[in-house]
Amino acid sequence: MPLAKPIRTDRRKRHAANARDRVVKLKGDIFHSTAILCEFLYYAFNAILGLREVYPKQDFKWEKRYDIHLPMLIDPDLKGYLTRVTTQLKPWLETKSVTRIVLALVSKETRETVERWQFDVRTTAEQAAHEAAPQAAPAAADQAQFEPVARSDHDMQAEALQIFRQIFSYVDKAAEVPAGWNQSDPYVISATADQVKPLDPNSHQ
């Protein structure tokens, strides 16, 4: 069996130097319901994976969401995976069991985190009362929440784009965990480790 190629130190340092840690603060009262918040995350994951070309361009088509044109996956398996993940987040959001949802882009070669998108979730007690109410078109506030994703710079080098993606959530220890979610590496960029072990679903790499 051939030995694995050693990772060049300079390449590892370059990935670390170019790593990006992005935080998007989401407020549940802006999204009116957990269903809309889950929809927002679905679009955000699509946009990040498309803008970063984690998958081939032919796996996406451009569609208008929140008055912004975004790349949306057309591959049925990948669409199904993202739909399953965001759907499974809904019970956690309703019970306020989840505080952070993270999409990490990790180098296949160095296993270093190239980019880490952290969505901080803040829900409100009034959300449940709005669940049954019909929702109008996304408001300007919803679009403003999405702008950090849509307008982020995406000048990552092709070498760094040999990556895989990982989605995980930080949930309360008492929360019920759906089948397929397991404890995960937090893929932090900084040297400070998270105290709470996140959960990630089984995924297509």
C-alpha positions as CSV (number, residue, x, y, z in Angstrom):
1,M,0.0,0.0,0.0
2,P,1.5,3.4,-1.0
3,L,2.2,5.8,1.8
4,A,0.2,9.0,2.0
5,K,1.9,12.1,0.8
6,P,3.1,14.3,3.6
7,I,1.4,17.6,4.0
8,R,3.8,20.5,3.2
9,T,4.3,22.8,6.2
10,D,4.2,25.9,4.1
11,R,0.9,24.9,2.6
12,R,-0.6,24.2,6.0
13,K,0.6,27.7,7.2
14,R,-0.9,29.3,4.1
15,H,-4.3,27.7,4.7
16,A,-4.2,28.8,8.3
17,A,-3.2,32.4,7.3
18,N,-6.1,32.6,4.8
19,A,-8.7,31.0,7.1
20,R,-11.9,32.9,7.6
21,D,-14.1,32.8,10.6
22,R,-17.5,34.4,9.9
23,V,-20.3,34.9,12.3
24,V,-23.9,35.7,11.3
25,K,-26.2,36.7,14.2
26,L,-29.8,35.5,13.6
27,K,-32.7,36.8,15.6
28,G,-35.8,34.6,15.6
29,D,-38.2,37.5,15.9
30,I,-37.1,38.8,12.6
31,F,-37.9,35.6,10.8
32,H,-41.4,35.3,12.3
33,S,-41.2,31.5,12.6
34,T,-38.8,28.6,12.9
35,A,-39.9,27.4,9.4
36,I,-38.7,30.7,7.8
37,L,-35.4,30.5,9.8
38,C,-34.8,26.9,8.6
39,E,-35.6,28.1,5.0
40,F,-33.1,30.9,5.5
41,L,-30.4,28.4,6.6
42,Y,-31.2,26.2,3.6
43,Y,-30.6,29.1,1.2
44,A,-27.5,30.2,3.1
45,F,-25.9,26.7,2.9
46,N,-26.7,26.6,-0.9
47,A,-25.2,30.0,-1.5
48,I,-22.0,29.3,0.5
49,L,-21.4,26.0,-1.3
50,G,-22.1,27.5,-4.6
51,L,-20.1,30.7,-4.3
52,R,-17.2,28.8,-2.9
53,E,-17.5,26.2,-5.7
54,V,-17.4,23.3,-3.2
55,Y,-19.3,21.3,-5.9
56,P,-19.1,21.7,-9.7
57,K,-20.9,24.7,-11.2
58,Q,-23.2,22.4,-13.1
59,D,-24.6,21.2,-9.8
60,F,-26.2,24.6,-9.3
61,K,-28.6,27.0,-10.9
62,W,-29.1,30.6,-10.1
63,E,-32.4,31.6,-8.5
64,K,-33.8,34.7,-6.9
65,R,-34.1,34.6,-3.1
66,Y,-34.6,37.6,-0.8
67,D,-34.3,39.8,-3.9
68,I,-30.8,38.4,-4.5
69,H,-29.7,35.9,-7.1
70,L,-28.1,32.9,-5.5
71,P,-26.7,29.5,-6.6
72,M,-29.1,26.7,-5.6
73,L,-28.2,23.0,-5.8
74,I,-30.0,20.9,-8.3
75,D,-28.3,17.6,-7.5
76,P,-31.1,15.6,-5.8
77,D,-28.9,13.8,-3.2
78,L,-27.3,17.0,-2.1
79,K,-30.6,18.9,-2.0
80,G,-32.1,16.0,0.0
81,Y,-29.2,16.2,2.5
82,L,-29.6,19.9,3.1
83,T,-33.3,19.6,3.3
84,R,-33.0,16.8,5.9
85,V,-30.5,18.8,8.0
86,T,-32.5,22.0,8.0
87,T,-35.7,20.2,8.7
88,Q,-34.2,18.4,11.7
89,L,-33.1,21.7,13.1
90,K,-36.7,22.9,13.5
91,P,-37.6,21.0,16.7
92,W,-34.4,22.3,18.3
93,L,-35.2,25.9,17.3
94,E,-38.8,25.5,18.6
95,T,-37.5,24.4,22.0
96,K,-34.6,26.8,22.1
97,S,-32.2,23.9,22.4
98,V,-29.8,25.0,19.6
99,T,-27.6,28.1,20.0
100,R,-25.2,27.8,17.0
101,I,-25.3,26.2,13.6
102,V,-22.0,25.9,11.7
103,L,-21.0,25.2,8.1
104,A,-17.2,24.5,8.0
105,L,-15.2,24.2,4.8
106,V,-12.2,22.0,5.5
107,S,-9.2,21.2,3.3
108,K,-9.1,17.6,2.2
109,E,-5.3,17.6,2.1
110,T,-4.4,19.4,5.3
111,R,-7.6,18.8,7.3
112,E,-7.4,22.5,8.3
113,T,-10.5,24.6,8.4
114,V,-10.5,27.0,5.4
115,E,-13.7,28.9,6.3
116,R,-16.1,28.5,9.1
117,W,-19.6,30.0,9.0
118,Q,-21.2,30.3,12.4
119,F,-24.9,31.2,12.6
120,D,-25.8,32.4,16.1
121,V,-29.4,31.7,16.8
122,R,-31.5,33.8,19.2
123,T,-35.2,32.8,19.4
124,T,-38.0,34.5,21.2
125,A,-41.0,33.3,23.2
126,E,-43.3,34.9,20.7
127,Q,-42.2,32.7,17.8
128,A,-44.5,29.8,18.6
129,A,-47.6,32.1,18.4
130,H,-46.6,33.1,14.9
131,E,-46.2,29.6,13.6
132,A,-49.7,29.2,12.3
133,A,-50.0,32.6,10.8
134,P,-49.5,32.9,7.0
135,Q,-46.3,34.6,6.1
136,A,-45.8,37.5,3.6
137,A,-42.9,37.9,1.3
138,P,-39.5,38.3,3.0
139,A,-39.2,41.7,4.6
140,A,-36.2,44.0,4.2
141,A,-35.0,42.8,7.6
142,D,-34.8,39.2,6.2
143,Q,-32.8,40.4,3.2
144,A,-30.4,42.3,5.5
145,Q,-29.8,39.2,7.5
146,F,-28.8,37.4,4.3
147,E,-26.4,40.0,3.0
148,P,-23.3,38.8,4.9
149,V,-23.6,35.5,3.1
150,A,-24.5,36.8,-0.4
151,R,-21.9,39.7,-0.3
152,S,-19.0,37.9,1.3
153,D,-15.8,37.9,-0.7
154,H,-15.2,34.6,-2.4
155,D,-11.6,34.9,-3.7
156,M,-10.5,31.6,-2.2
157,Q,-7.7,30.0,-4.3
158,A,-8.4,26.9,-6.3
159,E,-5.9,24.9,-4.2
160,A,-7.9,25.8,-1.0
161,L,-11.1,24.7,-2.7
162,Q,-10.1,21.1,-2.6
163,I,-12.3,20.9,0.4
164,F,-15.3,19.1,2.0
165,R,-18.1,20.6,4.0
166,Q,-19.3,19.8,7.4
167,I,-22.6,21.0,9.0
168,F,-23.1,20.8,12.8
169,S,-25.1,22.3,15.6
170,Y,-24.5,23.2,19.2
171,V,-27.5,21.9,21.2
172,D,-28.5,21.5,24.8
173,K,-27.4,18.2,26.4
174,A,-31.0,17.4,27.3
175,A,-32.3,17.9,23.7
176,E,-33.5,14.8,21.8
177,V,-31.0,14.0,19.0
178,P,-32.3,12.8,15.7
179,A,-30.9,9.6,14.2
180,G,-27.8,10.2,12.1
181,W,-26.4,13.1,14.3
182,N,-23.2,12.4,16.1
183,Q,-20.6,14.2,18.1
184,S,-18.2,16.2,15.9
185,D,-15.0,18.1,15.8
186,P,-15.9,21.8,16.1
187,Y,-13.4,22.7,13.3
188,V,-12.4,25.9,15.0
189,I,-10.0,28.2,13.3
190,S,-8.6,29.8,16.4
191,A,-6.6,28.0,19.0
192,T,-9.3,28.3,21.6
193,A,-11.4,25.1,21.8
194,D,-15.2,25.1,22.3
195,Q,-16.4,23.7,25.6
196,V,-19.5,22.1,24.2
197,K,-19.2,19.2,21.8
198,P,-21.2,19.9,18.6
199,L,-23.3,17.4,16.7
200,D,-23.2,16.7,13.0
201,P,-25.4,14.6,10.7
202,N,-24.1,11.8,8.5
203,S,-23.3,13.6,5.2
204,H,-22.1,13.4,1.6
205,Q,-18.6,14.7,1.4
